[in-house]
Amino acid sequence: MRVLVAGATGVIGGQLVPLLSVVGHEVLGLVRPGGDTASLEAAGARVVVADALDRDGLRTAVRQAAPDAVVNMLTAIPAQIDPKHLARDFALTNRLRTEGTKNLIEAAPGARLISQGLAYTYQPGDGLADEDAPLWRTGTPKQFVPVLDALVELEHLTTRAGGLVLRLGHLYGLGSIYAADGSFVRQVRAGKVPLVGGGNAVFSFIRADDVATAVAAALDKPDVTGVLNIVDDRPAPVREWLPELAAILGARAPKKAPAALARLAVGSWGVAFMNQLRGADNSRARLRLDWRPRYASVTDGFAAELGGRTTGGMAQAA
């Protein structure tokens, strides 16, 4: 199958492009003019040069490439995000998720479409959310509203085109903020990430290479459409996984910070991010894609990724 990967040089693309090449697909890597092409060529991909926001240029380039499938992993997320200015920092990503997705669909009519969504957009509540749970439309932090609106539009465009949205968990692995040289890990090592409020937000994580295997599985199952949560098996609250991460890194335990005080520094979205997110259930993806994450829990993944060991706390909680 000829597969166009949009976002081919990103965190997921770095794992996805070589995997798709190895399993026998002809991979086309979409790169903006002036972007890095050497890594794609080294991974066995043919480079397609176009800007996803340039409707006419993209259409010309993609129609010449004539892909059978398009994997839409377009984002432009800064290496470090200011939660008080989330809407500003995600403005370009929001455009890629809306205008960019629409342009890809117009450029490759009839191609199988797989798009990247997010699995932490569910309305806060008890238990893990499956794909039928409502999205966060009540009490939504102001900074998150345009991000959610863009994701809803992406899902509408993708499903209307008969495609599949993979709602991804918090991404870790090489090139992410949770990598050994990532911004979040650096802050934890320096003791600069406090446990805000009760640390009640439940995070569903996923490694970049597990996203790649989910995409590969989805390409083999063209009848699977709609939305699927691509997350690990054991979502965990911040109050569990953050101290575990600090222990793996050999850093001191996170200090506690009252939510009211933290709001001054990180805003309402930063507090909600640490206290209100609802975890997601991966049962439907496991069944429909016959897919499994490599590591059941994020602390197992962190230990393998960062060369440490867990304290055992989360294993008992799980």
URPEUR-V952901 format. One line per field, one symbol per residue. ss: DSSP state (a for helix, b for strand, c for the rest). psi: psi as a letter, one per 30 degrees, with the letter a starting at -180 (. if undefined). burial: + if it has 16 or more other C-alpha atoms within 10 Angstrom, else -. A space follows every 50 residues. Layout:
ss->???
psi->???
burial->???
This chain:
ss->cbbbbbccccaaaaaaaaaaaacccbbbbbbccccccaaaaacccbbbbc ccccaaaaaaaaaaacccbbbbccccccccccaaaaaaacaaaaaaaaaa aaaaaaaccccbbbbbbbcccbccccccbcccccbccccccaaaaaaaaa aaaaaaaaaacccbbbbbcbbbccccccccccaaaaaaacccccbbcccc cbbcbbbaaaaaaaaaaaaccccccbbbbbcccccbbaaaaaaaaaaaac cccccbbcaaaaaaaaaaaaaaaaaccccbccaaaaaaaccccccccaaa aaaaaaccccccaaaaac
psi->kjkkjkhfgaeeefeeeeeeeeggljkkjkklkflkfeeeefgglkkjjl kffjeeeeeeeeeefilfkkjjhklhklfkkjffheeefgeeeeeefdee eeeeeefikfkkkkljakghgkkkaklkkaffkllifkgkkeffefeeee eeeeeeeeefggakkjjkakklakflfglegleeeeeeegggjljkbfhf kjkjlkkefeeeeeeeeeffiffjabkkkjlafikklefefeeeeeeefg llkklkkkeeeeeeefleeeeeefffkkllkgeeeeeffhkklekeleee eeeeeggallffeeeee.
burial->-++++++++++++++++++++---++++++++----+--++-++++++++ +++-+--++-++--++++++++++++------++-+++++++++++++++ ++++++++--++++++++++++++---++++---++---++-++-+++-+ +++++++++-++++++++++++++++++++-+-+++-++---++++++++ +++++++++++++++++++----++++++++++++++++++++++++++- --++--+-+--++--+++++++++++++++++++++--+-+++-++++++ +++-++-+++---+----
